[in-house]
Amino acid sequence: MLLDEAEAVDHKALIDVLLRDGEHRAVLGHFEDDQWFMVASATVNLALSFILFPLFDITGALIATVVAHCIMWAGRIRVVFRQYMRGGLGHYLGVQALHLVTLAVCMGGSYALCARMPGGWLGLVPRIFVVLVVPNALNLAVYGWGRDAAYLRQYAGKVAKKLLKK
């Protein structure tokens, strides 16, 4: 089970004990609107893990977690988009699709490179290097030039200036 899902289940139980009759909405805001998606996500993850693990080993548990995470993601889209986002849902989903493709390329590219490296202890250091560098380089190439990363670019510029002065 993902940490988010476990926290959601524990969080909901705590809220139900401490606060009654929906009062938690006034205290905790709109993020509680997706609580049933979180509970469904945890339930699906657990059920699919029991079904798929015997069939596919750890890959079955991974599949269960991905399916459950999609349920959790759907709830967050509902809450976050309705409450906090401006603009069209199509644009938002397009950005999320780009994130999904970037994630797939990061994971697939890292896996493909690691699969070509020697096994055992000899290949451990190069694999560590690949999984640290490849995803970060790809994310920098895709997202590093957008307006969301402007603060990071400014901060990196300040750090570079300080390092060059020394």
C-alpha positions as CSV (number, residue, x, y, z in Angstrom):
1,M,0.0,0.0,0.0
2,L,1.3,3.5,-0.8
3,L,2.1,5.8,2.1
4,D,-0.5,8.3,0.8
5,E,-3.2,5.6,0.9
6,A,-2.3,4.4,4.4
7,E,-2.2,8.0,5.6
8,A,-5.6,8.6,4.0
9,V,-7.2,5.6,5.7
10,D,-5.7,6.5,9.1
11,H,-6.6,10.1,8.6
12,K,-10.2,9.3,7.9
13,A,-10.5,7.1,10.9
14,L,-9.0,9.8,13.1
15,I,-11.4,12.4,11.7
16,D,-14.4,10.2,12.2
17,V,-13.4,9.7,15.9
18,L,-12.6,13.3,16.7
19,L,-15.1,15.2,14.6
20,R,-18.7,14.2,13.8
21,D,-21.4,15.2,11.3
22,G,-19.1,16.7,8.6
23,E,-17.5,19.3,10.8
24,H,-14.1,18.3,9.6
25,R,-14.8,20.1,6.3
26,A,-14.8,23.4,8.0
27,V,-11.6,22.6,9.8
28,L,-9.6,20.9,7.1
29,G,-10.9,22.4,3.9
30,H,-11.7,20.8,0.6
31,F,-8.9,18.2,0.5
32,E,-11.2,15.9,2.5
33,D,-13.6,15.8,-0.5
34,D,-11.4,13.1,-2.0
35,Q,-11.3,10.9,1.1
36,W,-13.5,8.2,-0.5
37,F,-11.2,8.0,-3.5
38,M,-8.4,7.4,-1.1
39,V,-10.3,4.7,0.8
40,A,-11.3,3.1,-2.6
41,S,-7.6,3.3,-3.7
42,A,-6.4,1.6,-0.6
43,T,-9.1,-1.1,-0.9
44,V,-8.4,-1.8,-4.5
45,N,-4.6,-1.9,-3.9
46,L,-5.0,-4.5,-1.1
47,A,-7.5,-6.6,-3.1
48,L,-5.5,-6.6,-6.3
49,S,-2.3,-7.3,-4.5
50,F,-3.7,-10.4,-3.0
51,I,-5.0,-11.5,-6.4
52,L,-2.1,-10.5,-8.6
53,F,0.9,-11.2,-6.4
54,P,0.5,-15.0,-6.6
55,L,0.2,-14.8,-10.4
56,F,3.0,-12.2,-11.2
57,D,5.1,-11.9,-8.0
58,I,6.3,-8.4,-7.2
59,T,5.1,-7.2,-10.6
60,G,1.5,-8.1,-9.6
61,A,1.9,-5.9,-6.5
62,L,3.3,-3.1,-8.7
63,I,0.3,-3.4,-11.1
64,A,-2.1,-3.2,-8.1
65,T,-0.3,-0.1,-6.8
66,V,-0.5,1.6,-10.2
67,V,-4.2,0.9,-10.6
68,A,-4.9,2.1,-7.0
69,H,-2.8,5.2,-7.6
70,C,-4.9,6.0,-10.7
71,I,-8.0,5.9,-8.5
72,M,-6.4,8.3,-6.0
73,W,-5.3,10.5,-8.9
74,A,-8.8,10.7,-10.2
75,G,-10.0,11.9,-6.8
76,R,-7.4,14.5,-6.6
77,I,-8.2,15.8,-10.1
78,R,-11.8,16.1,-9.1
79,V,-11.0,18.1,-5.9
80,V,-8.0,20.1,-7.1
81,F,-9.4,21.0,-10.5
82,R,-12.8,22.0,-9.2
83,Q,-11.5,24.0,-6.2
84,Y,-8.2,25.5,-7.3
85,M,-7.5,25.4,-11.0
86,R,-8.5,27.9,-13.6
87,G,-8.7,27.1,-17.3
88,G,-9.9,24.1,-19.2
89,L,-9.9,20.6,-18.0
90,G,-8.5,19.6,-21.4
91,H,-5.3,21.7,-20.8
92,Y,-5.0,20.2,-17.3
93,L,-5.3,16.7,-18.5
94,G,-2.9,17.4,-21.3
95,V,-0.3,18.6,-18.8
96,Q,-0.9,15.4,-16.7
97,A,-0.5,13.3,-19.9
98,L,2.9,14.9,-20.5
99,H,3.8,14.1,-16.9
100,L,2.8,10.5,-17.5
101,V,4.8,10.2,-20.7
102,T,7.8,11.8,-19.1
103,L,7.6,9.4,-16.2
104,A,7.3,6.4,-18.6
105,V,10.4,7.6,-20.5
106,C,12.3,8.2,-17.3
107,M,11.5,4.7,-16.0
108,G,11.8,2.9,-19.3
109,G,15.0,4.7,-20.3
110,S,16.6,4.0,-16.9
111,Y,15.6,0.4,-17.1
112,A,16.9,0.0,-20.6
113,L,20.3,1.5,-19.7
114,C,20.5,-0.5,-16.5
115,A,19.7,-3.8,-18.3
116,R,22.8,-3.3,-20.5
117,M,25.1,-3.0,-17.6
118,P,26.9,-5.9,-16.0
119,G,25.2,-7.7,-13.1
120,G,26.4,-8.1,-9.5
121,W,28.4,-5.6,-7.6
122,L,30.4,-4.5,-10.6
123,G,27.3,-3.0,-12.2
124,L,25.9,-1.5,-9.0
125,V,27.8,1.9,-9.2
126,P,26.9,2.5,-12.9
127,R,23.3,1.6,-12.2
128,I,23.1,4.0,-9.3
129,F,24.6,6.7,-11.6
130,V,22.0,6.0,-14.3
131,V,19.0,6.1,-11.9
132,L,20.2,9.4,-10.4
133,V,21.2,11.2,-13.6
134,V,18.9,10.0,-16.4
135,P,15.5,10.9,-14.8
136,N,16.8,14.3,-13.5
137,A,18.3,15.2,-16.9
138,L,15.1,14.3,-18.7
139,N,13.0,16.3,-16.3
140,L,15.3,19.2,-16.6
141,A,15.1,19.0,-20.4
142,V,11.3,18.8,-20.4
143,Y,10.3,21.1,-17.5
144,G,13.3,23.2,-16.8
145,W,12.5,26.0,-19.2
146,G,8.8,26.6,-18.2
147,R,7.5,29.3,-16.0
148,D,7.1,26.9,-13.1
149,A,10.8,26.4,-12.9
150,A,11.7,30.1,-13.1
151,Y,12.5,30.3,-9.3
152,L,14.8,27.3,-9.6
153,R,16.6,28.8,-12.5
154,Q,17.1,32.1,-10.6
155,Y,18.3,30.2,-7.5
156,A,20.7,28.1,-9.6
157,G,22.0,31.3,-11.2
158,K,22.7,32.8,-7.7
159,V,24.5,29.6,-6.6
160,A,26.6,29.6,-9.8
161,K,27.6,33.2,-9.2
162,K,28.7,32.5,-5.7
163,L,30.7,29.4,-6.8
164,L,32.4,31.3,-9.6
165,K,33.4,34.1,-7.3
166,K,35.3,31.7,-5.0
